[in-house]
Amino acid sequence: MKLYYKTELGKLYLGDSLEAMTSEKIKKYAGKVNLIVTSPPFPLNNKKKYGNEVGEAYKEWFKKLTPIFNELLADDGSLVIEIGNAWEPERPVQSTLHLECLFEMTKQEGSDLRLIQEFICYNPAKLPSPAQWVTVNRWRTVDSYTHIWWLAKSDYPKADNSKVLRPYSKSMKKLLERQSYNAGNRPSEHKISEKSFLKDHGGSISHNFFELEPIDEKREVRLPHNVLSFSNVSSNDFFIRQCKEKGLKPHPARMNKGIVNFFIDFLTDEHDIVFDPFGGSNTSGYCAELKNRQWLAIEASEKYAEQSKIRFNDPELTRK
């Protein structure tokens, strides 16, 4: 492992993630990391150029990660993992491998990790997958979402949903203006008091469903105020534009920066430490730098580590 580059707030190391996390350079952060946010290689049946284990080897790989995550996290820190679905090799049957990995992290002897909440990331722009069972034989529907697991070592990790509020709907804004609504009992047996919705909190509480593109074009998508666009295919993205200008093929499995921003805002404070052990194009480091957090990242591929430097030329960043 070697230090590949650094900024005022962070460092990216080049090396195998599992080996690097057991090095003294990373172990010195034991108990100090406030947020591990990452999208590890998905449990796919085929090897990808960016590196991924397959089959049972994937679960064994996850098993080795669990004690390391436990050691690095602060007592009130959080682990956020985005992971896709898996399918049985050469069968139109969904695998439980990704779920077994979750159970491994939460049930492994000595692990303090527990699942705080699950989020769903829906992306209608995903290509039909798995192609053999969707477009060739047409036996299954398109696999269009990923899981995002929020885990922690405590039942009460640092979190504040008031920092990731969505804009109020038009109807809610009108309700706040007139200061009245239809109170009383609902068919669901909930009792709505006369003052439950009269206070302006600056926005509504976010949902655990991320909509990367609107399901209904006529409906307004209300994203949290301080989260960048969730769209992962935006032609206005600085990183994508720069890659095109330089003739580079962007990392094929980039973590969405809107989602990274969401969890940084939700689960950390300024100057906290954010860590991504599978850096890729270093979306996490860029977002942490943008939001004045310290950061660490590890990336195995020098090609993608070099490519990730592009992010830090973004004019939105004021630091060098």
N, C-alpha and C positions, 0 to 999 in steps of 0.2 A: 504494500500500500504506500502511496506517496501523495503528498499535497499537490494537487493539480493547479488550482488557482484559489485566490481568496479575495474578498471584498472587505469593506470596513466592518461589516457585520457577520460575514460567514466564510466558510471554507468548504471546498469540494475536494474529496479524496478519490483517487483512482485506484480501484482494486476490487477483488471479490468481496461482496457485501458481508457474507458470513464470516470470512476470515478477518476482514477489516474491523468488524464490530467487537472482536475479541482482542484487538491491539490496544496498547496502552494509550494511544492517541485518542481513541474513542472511549475506552473504559474510564478515563478520568472524568467523564461526564456522568458517571453512575449516580443515579438519584437526583439528577439536575435537569433532565430533559422534560419540558412542560408539555410538548406535543410531538408525537411521532405520527406523521401523516404521509401515507405512501400508497402507491399502487404497484404491488409486486407483480412479477410476471404471472399471468393467469395460468391455471392448470389445464393447458391445452394438450391435445393429443399429439401435436406435431411440434418439433423444435423450431423456434424462431431465431432470427439473427441476433436479437437483443438478449437471448439467453433465457431459458426456462426449463425447469424440471418437468417430467411427465409421469403420470401414473402414481404408483405408490411412493416413488422417489420424491414426489412433490410433497406428500404428507410428512415424510421423514425430514424433509428440508424445513417445513414449517415447525416441526417438533423441535428442531435445534434453535429456531428463532425465538421461541417462547421465553426461555430463561433469560436471554439477552435483553429482550424488550422489558421484562420484569425488572431487571437490574438497572437499566438506563432511565426508566421513568421516575419522575418525582412522585411523591406520595399522592399528590392531587393532580398528577399529569394524566394525559389521555393518549390512547393509540387509535388512530383512524386508518382503516384499511379499505381500499376499494378493490373488489375482486369480482370477476365474471363467473358465469355459469360454466360447468364442465359437462362433457358428454362421454359416454362409454365408447371406447375405440370400435369403429366399424359397426356400431349399433345405433338405432334411432331411440336411444334411451338416455335420459339425463343422468349424469353421474352425481353422487352425493359427496364427491371428493372435497369440494370447497366447504361443505358443511362439516365434514369430518375434521378439516383443518381448524374450523372455528371451535368445535368441541375439544380438539387437542389443546388449543390455547387456554380454554377455560377450565378444562378438567384435568390437565396434566398435573401430576403431583408436584407440589412446591410452587405452582403458579398462583398468583394473586389476581390475575386478570379475570374480569367478568364483563359480560355484554351489557352495556348501558342502554344502547338503543340502536336499532337498525334503520338505515336510510336506503331508499331506492332511487337509483339514477336512471331515468328513462330517456333513451336517445332514439327517436324515430328515424334518424338518418343512418343508423347502423345498417350495414349490408346484410342481406338474408343469410342467416347462419343458424345451424350448420347446413351448408349448401346442399350436401347430398340428400338430406332429409327434408329440405324446404323447397328448393328450386328444381331439383332433379326428380325426386320421387313424390314431392309435394305431400309428405305425410305429417309434417310438423309445421308449426307457425314460427315466425321470425323471433329469434332470441334478442330482445331489444332493450334489456336493462342489465345493470350491474348492481351488486350489493355494496353498501358502504357500512362497515361495522365500526361502531364507536365502543371501544373497550377502555377499562381503567382498572387501577389497583384498589380503588375505593368506591363505595357506593355513591360518594359525593365528590367527584372530581371538580376542579375549577370549571365553571361554566356560567354563562350569562346570556340568556336568549334575548334580553333587551338590546343587545349589541348587533343583532341580526334580524331586526324587525322588517316585515314586508310593508309596503305602502298600503294604506287602507283602501278598500274597494270604494267605488262611487257611492254605493248604497250606505256604507258605513259613514262616509264623510257627510252625507245628508242627514243621517241619524244624529251625528254629533252636533250638527248645526241646529236641528230642531229640538234636540234634547228630549226626545220621547220615542217610544216604540211599543210594540205589542208585548207586554209582559204577561206572566202567568204560566200555566202548565202547558207542556208540549206533549204530542203523541208518544214521544220517547220516554215520558214520565219525568223529564227534567223540569224543574221549576225555575223559571227565569224571573229574577226579582226586578223591581221597577228601576233600579239604579245600576244594574250589573254592567251595562255597556255605555254609560254616559261619560266616563272619564276618558280623555284623550291621552293615550300612552305613546303617541308618536308613530304608531303603526301596529299591525297585527303580528301575532307570534308566527314564526315560520313553521312550515310543515316539514315532515321527514321524507318528502317526495320531491326530487329535483327533476325539473322538466327542461331538458337541454334545448328543445325546440317546442313551441306551443302545440299542444294537441289540437286545440281549436283556434284557428287563425282569427276568429271573430272575438275571442275572449282575451282580455288583457292579462298578460302574464305578470304577476306582481312579485318581482325579485326583491330580496333584502336591499335596503338603501345603499349599503356600502360594499356590495358584492359586484364584481365586474360581470359582464355578460357571460352567461353560462355556455353560450354557443361555442362548440369546439371546432367548427368549420368556418369561423368568421374570417373573411378575406381581409378585414381591417386589423387583424392581429399582427403586431409588430414582428414577432418571432417568425410567423409564417411568411410574411412579406420579405423579410430579410433572407430567409432560406431560399425562396424563389429567385431573388435577385442574385444570390451567390451560387445558384445551381445545385443546392443541397436538397436531399430528400429528408424531410423532417422525421424525427423519431416516430415510429408508427403507433406507439402506445402512450401518447402523452396524457398525463393527468390533467383534467380540466381545471383551469386556474380560477374559475368562479367558485368551484367547490372547495379548492384549497383555501381561497380567501375566506369563504364562509366559516370553515372550521378554525382558521387562525383567529378570526374576530370572535367567534363564539367561545373558544376554549382557552385563549391566552390573553395576556396583557403585553403592553410594550416592553421590550427588552427581554422577554421570555425566550427560551431556547426551543427552536423547531428543528426536527431532524427527519430526513428522508433517506433511508438506507438503500433505496433503489431509485437513484436520482433521475435517470433517463435524461431528458432535456432540462432538468432542474427547475421545473415549474415551482416546486415548493420553496426552493432557495430564493427564486425571484420574488414570489409573493411575500415571503418573510421579510426580505429586504425592503419591499414596497411598504410594508406595514411596521417597519422599525422593530423587527424581532431579530435576535441572533439566530443563526442557522448553521446546520451541518448537513452535508449530503455525501453519499458514496455512489459511484458509478463504475461499473465493471468495464465498459467499452470506452476506449480513448476517443473513438470517432464521435460518440454522442456527448462525451464530456467536453470535447472541443466545440461541438455544435452549441452546447448550452451556454457558452460565453456570449453568444449573440443576445441573449435575454438581458444582459447587464449593460447593453448599449441603448436600451429602451429609454427614450426621452422622459418617460414617466418617473424614472428613477433619478433622484437628485444626488445620490451618493456615488462615489467612484469605486 
